[in-house]
Amino acid sequence: MDNRRIVNGSSNNNFNKLVFYYGPMESGKTRDIIKLLHSKKEDGFYPVLMKPLKDSKADNYISSRDGGSAKVDILISDDMDIYMAIANYIRDNIISCIVVDEAQFLNRNQVIQLASIVDILGIDVYCYGLLTDFQNNMFEGSKTLMEWADDKIEIERTCSCGRKRIFNIRIDDDGNRIMEGQQVSIDGEENGVTYFSFCRQCTSILNRETNAKKIKIVKKKSLKP
């Protein structure tokens, strides 16, 4: 089951906003972006899609688990000043809104620059991303968005046991849960990692049994497809 819940934000729709949509792995964030982009374009608007270069999967595209894709207009490097990039971009292009995928990979300054785009340039910014990593620590970009965004909207995905998925689990090619390592490791690359999301109770089961068989059992019995 998918839900949208506004955690905090203004009810006044007359102002431009910085909005952060966050949810665990497998919650359909990229699918929602592709639908949003299509809807905006159908209505005659000009959305600009951005994503950090750290998300090297699909190169200069975003791709959802159901096969959808969209071309990225601007790739964000670690040292990019996003405000200046957009200020230069609008000299020759029309922008109705900005959509950022994998926003957890932004640094603090870049999130503040997005807020300045909203406040000074008057452009709505919609960010999508994870809240926490595989060790349940918040990403820098996500933490800053929770502090600076006008609206924080949780995208919920529910286990078949009825509980909410809140943990992102990293496993290797053999199905073993990875408990340590660098914060950023993109799935689908040569590093051979995959991610699943679980509720806290199912994660506790995995904490006691980390092999591939147990992960498959929990996925089959506790989580809806």
C-alpha positions as CSV (number, residue, x, y, z in Angstrom):
1,M,0.0,0.0,0.0
2,D,1.3,3.5,-0.9
3,N,0.5,6.5,1.2
4,R,1.4,10.2,1.1
5,R,1.6,12.0,4.4
6,I,2.5,15.7,4.9
7,V,4.7,15.9,8.0
8,N,5.0,19.6,8.1
9,G,4.3,22.6,5.9
10,S,2.1,25.6,5.0
11,S,-1.4,25.3,3.8
12,N,-1.1,28.4,1.7
13,N,-0.7,27.3,-2.0
14,N,0.0,30.8,-3.3
15,F,3.7,30.7,-2.5
16,N,6.5,28.9,-4.2
17,K,7.8,25.9,-2.2
18,L,10.7,23.6,-1.6
19,V,9.1,20.2,-1.1
20,F,10.8,17.0,0.0
21,Y,9.3,13.6,-0.8
22,Y,11.0,10.9,1.1
23,G,10.6,7.1,1.4
24,P,12.5,3.9,1.6
25,M,13.8,1.8,-1.2
26,E,11.0,0.3,-3.4
27,S,8.5,3.0,-2.4
28,G,8.0,4.2,-6.0
29,K,9.8,7.6,-5.8
30,T,11.2,7.5,-9.3
31,R,8.0,6.3,-10.7
32,D,6.2,9.2,-9.1
33,I,8.8,11.6,-10.6
34,I,8.2,10.2,-14.1
35,K,4.4,10.6,-13.6
36,L,4.9,14.2,-12.4
37,L,7.1,15.1,-15.3
38,H,4.5,13.7,-17.8
39,S,1.7,15.5,-16.1
40,K,3.5,18.9,-16.0
41,K,4.4,18.6,-19.7
42,E,0.9,17.6,-20.6
43,D,-0.4,20.7,-18.9
44,G,2.0,22.9,-20.9
45,F,4.6,23.5,-18.2
46,Y,8.4,23.2,-18.5
47,P,9.8,21.0,-15.7
48,V,13.6,20.6,-15.4
49,L,14.9,17.3,-14.1
50,M,18.1,17.1,-12.1
51,K,20.0,14.4,-10.3
52,P,23.4,14.1,-8.6
53,L,26.3,12.6,-10.5
54,K,26.8,10.2,-7.6
55,D,23.7,8.3,-8.9
56,S,25.6,6.8,-11.8
57,K,22.9,4.2,-12.5
58,A,21.2,4.8,-15.9
59,D,23.8,7.5,-16.7
60,N,21.9,10.7,-17.6
61,Y,18.5,9.1,-17.2
62,I,16.4,8.1,-14.3
63,S,14.8,4.7,-14.4
64,S,12.0,3.2,-12.3
65,R,11.7,-0.5,-11.3
66,D,8.6,-0.8,-13.6
67,G,10.7,0.1,-16.6
68,G,9.8,3.8,-16.9
69,S,12.6,6.4,-17.7
70,A,13.2,10.1,-18.2
71,K,16.1,12.1,-19.5
72,V,17.9,14.2,-17.0
73,D,18.4,17.9,-18.0
74,I,21.1,18.8,-15.5
75,L,23.5,16.5,-13.7
76,I,24.7,17.8,-10.3
77,S,28.4,17.5,-9.4
78,D,29.5,17.7,-5.8
79,D,30.9,21.2,-6.3
80,M,28.1,22.6,-8.4
81,D,26.5,25.8,-7.3
82,I,22.9,24.9,-8.2
83,Y,21.6,28.4,-7.8
84,M,24.1,29.8,-10.3
85,A,23.5,26.9,-12.6
86,I,19.8,27.6,-12.7
87,A,20.3,31.3,-12.9
88,N,22.4,30.8,-16.0
89,Y,20.0,28.1,-17.4
90,I,16.9,30.4,-17.3
91,R,18.7,33.0,-19.5
92,D,18.0,30.7,-22.5
93,N,15.3,28.3,-21.2
94,I,11.9,28.4,-19.6
95,I,11.6,26.7,-16.2
96,S,8.2,26.0,-14.6
97,C,9.6,23.9,-11.8
98,I,12.6,21.8,-10.8
99,V,12.5,18.1,-9.9
100,V,15.5,16.5,-8.2
101,D,15.9,12.8,-7.9
102,E,18.2,11.1,-5.4
103,A,18.3,14.3,-3.4
104,Q,19.8,12.6,-0.4
105,F,23.2,12.8,-2.3
106,L,23.1,16.6,-2.3
107,N,25.3,18.4,0.2
108,R,24.1,21.0,2.7
109,N,25.0,24.0,0.7
110,Q,23.3,22.7,-2.4
111,V,20.0,22.2,-0.5
112,I,20.2,25.8,0.8
113,Q,20.9,26.9,-2.8
114,L,17.6,25.1,-3.9
115,A,15.8,27.1,-1.1
116,S,17.3,30.3,-2.6
117,I,16.0,29.3,-6.1
118,V,12.5,29.1,-4.5
119,D,12.7,32.3,-2.6
120,I,14.6,34.5,-5.0
121,L,13.9,33.1,-8.5
122,G,10.3,32.1,-7.6
123,I,10.6,28.5,-8.9
124,D,9.0,25.5,-7.2
125,V,11.5,22.7,-6.3
126,Y,10.4,19.1,-5.7
127,C,13.1,16.8,-4.2
128,Y,12.8,13.0,-4.0
129,G,15.0,10.8,-2.0
130,L,15.9,8.4,0.8
131,L,15.8,9.6,4.4
132,T,18.4,7.2,5.8
133,D,21.2,4.9,4.6
134,F,21.8,1.1,5.1
135,Q,22.9,1.8,8.7
136,N,19.8,3.9,9.4
137,N,21.8,7.2,9.5
138,M,20.4,10.2,7.8
139,F,22.1,11.4,4.6
140,E,23.4,15.0,4.6
141,G,21.1,16.1,1.9
142,S,18.0,14.5,3.5
143,K,18.8,16.0,6.9
144,T,19.2,19.4,5.4
145,L,15.9,19.1,3.5
146,M,14.1,18.1,6.6
147,E,15.4,21.4,8.1
148,W,14.8,23.7,5.1
149,A,11.9,22.3,3.1
150,D,8.5,24.0,3.3
151,D,6.7,20.6,3.1
152,K,8.1,17.2,4.0
153,I,5.9,14.4,2.5
154,E,6.5,10.8,3.5
155,I,6.0,8.2,0.8
156,E,5.0,5.1,2.8
157,R,5.3,1.5,1.8
158,T,3.7,-1.1,4.1
159,C,4.8,-4.7,4.9
160,S,2.1,-7.4,4.6
161,C,2.5,-7.6,8.4
162,G,0.9,-4.2,8.5
163,R,4.0,-2.3,9.6
164,K,5.7,0.6,7.8
165,R,9.0,0.0,6.0
166,I,11.6,2.3,7.5
167,F,14.9,0.4,7.1
168,N,17.0,0.1,3.9
169,I,19.0,-3.1,3.8
170,R,22.2,-3.6,1.7
171,I,23.1,-7.1,0.6
172,D,25.8,-8.5,-1.6
173,D,25.6,-10.9,-4.6
174,D,25.4,-13.9,-2.3
175,G,22.5,-12.5,-0.3
176,N,24.6,-11.6,2.8
177,R,23.6,-8.5,4.6
178,I,26.3,-5.8,4.6
179,M,26.5,-4.0,7.9
180,E,29.6,-1.8,7.3
181,G,31.1,0.2,4.5
182,Q,30.9,3.5,2.7
183,Q,27.6,5.3,2.9
184,V,27.1,5.5,-0.9
185,S,27.2,2.3,-3.0
186,I,24.9,2.3,-6.0
187,D,23.0,-0.8,-6.7
188,G,23.3,-2.4,-10.1
189,E,26.9,-1.5,-10.6
190,E,30.1,-3.7,-10.5
191,N,30.3,-3.4,-6.7
192,G,27.5,-6.0,-6.6
193,V,25.1,-4.7,-4.0
194,T,21.3,-4.7,-3.9
195,Y,18.9,-2.9,-1.6
196,F,15.6,-3.9,0.0
197,S,13.4,-2.1,2.5
198,F,11.8,-3.6,5.6
199,C,9.9,-2.7,8.7
200,R,11.8,-2.6,12.0
201,Q,10.5,-6.0,13.1
202,C,11.6,-7.7,9.9
203,T,14.9,-6.0,10.1
204,S,15.3,-7.5,13.6
205,I,14.9,-10.9,12.1
206,L,17.7,-10.2,9.6
207,N,19.9,-8.9,12.4
208,R,19.8,-12.5,13.8
209,E,20.1,-14.3,10.5
210,T,21.9,-12.5,7.6
211,N,22.2,-15.2,5.0
212,A,20.5,-15.2,1.6
213,K,17.9,-17.8,2.6
214,K,16.6,-15.8,5.5
215,I,16.4,-12.6,3.4
216,K,14.4,-14.4,0.7
217,I,12.0,-15.9,3.3
218,V,11.4,-12.5,4.9
219,K,10.8,-10.9,1.5
220,K,8.3,-13.6,0.5
221,K,6.4,-13.8,3.8
222,S,6.5,-10.3,5.2
223,L,6.4,-7.8,2.3
224,K,3.9,-7.2,-0.4
225,P,5.4,-7.1,-4.0
